[in-house]
Amino acid sequence: MSSFMNHREDSVVSVDEASTKDNVTYYKINVKVGPVRWNVLHRYSDFVELHEKLVADHGVAKELLPPKKVIRNKTPKFVEQRREALSEYLKNVFNYLRLTMPSVFAHFLDFHLYDIFFLLQDLAKKFFLEGDKLLQSEKSHKFTPMELHAISERLKVACPLTERIDQMYDFSHVLDFCSQLRAINIEGSYEKLGTSNIVPNNLQFDLIPFKSLVDLKILGVPMACIQSVGGLRDTLVSLSVFTASVVSLNEFLLVDILHKDPSSIADTVKWKRLSVINFASNNIQNVDWAIRLVPRLQHLSLTSNKLTELCDISCLHDLRVLNLSMNSFSVCDNWHAKIGNIVKIDLSQNKVETLQGFSRLYSLESLNLSCNAISDVEEVQHICRLPCLEDLWLTANPVASSIDYRVKVIEQFNARMAEICLDNEKASEKELDTARVLQALRVVKEGKTPSFLQNNNTSHSFNKS
């Protein structure tokens, strides 16, 4: 990102090209500030408007701008002559105003889009005028890596010599706004910004200014861009990181920790309030030890990653919701020993073939196994005795295409068959009647009394006594 304050003497402007579109001539201004380059298109009338302001307010000589020409001002020869004259004009004005760089001139050259100092001036003005309204009306404020990089770099330097006297542009308005925000979105990009050579995802920043942040969403920003999380370990409640090519959770949880050895990690790096984590659409292959740094985690979503097995996360005593959809699970052995008192599991769009591993998840209320590889309806026997299970999804499995699929599944829940919601739909009276017949046939075959008959007999004996 451009830093004119640090590269005053290594900054140049020139008008190198002219082009005509719809009978209008545009002059292409190339700007170079240190290693950063961009270009701006302006008509001659834009130069005239700028010049009038510079003459009136900044002491630029009136005769410096090449004059207008009414007749034959579209000929190639004239356009080339004007381009050369405008280039000379810009160079002279730029050298004259290099130390003060007034806002009107900076905006004409698009410094407010690509330069740290001038971008922050626009942000300060925006937050000064609209900050209170934004804080009240926005659910979440959106930042770009450019803006966060500018804020982080500005914090590293003393007040620049060209800091504007007008309090509207004071950097403190930016810091005050950031310190009050409770939710932000950060959206990155690998595409060059505008006409510049700046790639947003190559810019580093920190999150120190956000003193009250509760909800953080990051979209398409590499974790290497983040240098520090500041005080977020004490305030953050919800964290979402999408399409950021994350391989391990500790890329964010320990982003500012140099030595990531488990034995050397102190309690000070634990996330004290973080209860919701969503790392959807990344490249995570396993849940590593860093998950222990989030002791109050209640909701973990790792949908659309590359997971094949679940490690022991039983240390997360508050974990209730686990979303592992769109991964590569095929075997789920002994999950009761790995996840504790889980309430809801989403394993849709995996490769699961058996339900045996869920047989002892006694607190489980909802299990989504749609779009897997379950082919035998008898697999339901492994989960039919779970006392809290109410919602079950098996749609788009091979078993779901079998004859009387719903009835055969519901029947296995015995006395609780009316309570089960299968594939988002509770059993109809017709299905329940059929299921009771199937259940009677099953238990007669096994030499037992059907559960619904046991209930009736118990009631009859009580009335008789």
Buried (B, 14 or more C-beta within 10 A) or exposed (E): BBBBBBBBEEBBBBBEEBEEEEEEBBBBBBBBBBEBBBBBBBEBEBBEBBBEBBBEEBEBEEEBBBEEEEEEEEEEEBBEEBBEBBBBBBBBBBEBBEEEBBBBBBBBBBBBBBBBBBBBBBBBBBBBEEBEEBBEEEEEBEBBBBBBBBBBBBEEEEEBEBBBEEEEBBBEBBBBBBEBBBBBBBBBBEEEBEBBEBBBBBBBBBBBBBBEBBBBBBBBBBBEBBBBBBBBBEBBBBBBBBBBEBBBBBBBBBBBBEEBEEEEBEEEBBBBBBBBBBBBBBBBBBBBBBBBBBBBBBBBBBBBBBBBBBEBBBEBEEBBBBBBBBBBBBEBEEBBEBBBBBBBBBBBBBBBBBBBBBBBBEBBBBBBBBBBBBBBBEBBEBBBBBEEBBBBBBBBBEBBEBEBBBBBBBBBBBEBBEEBBBBEEBBEEEBBEBBBEBBBEBBEEEEEEBBBBBEEEEEEEEEEE
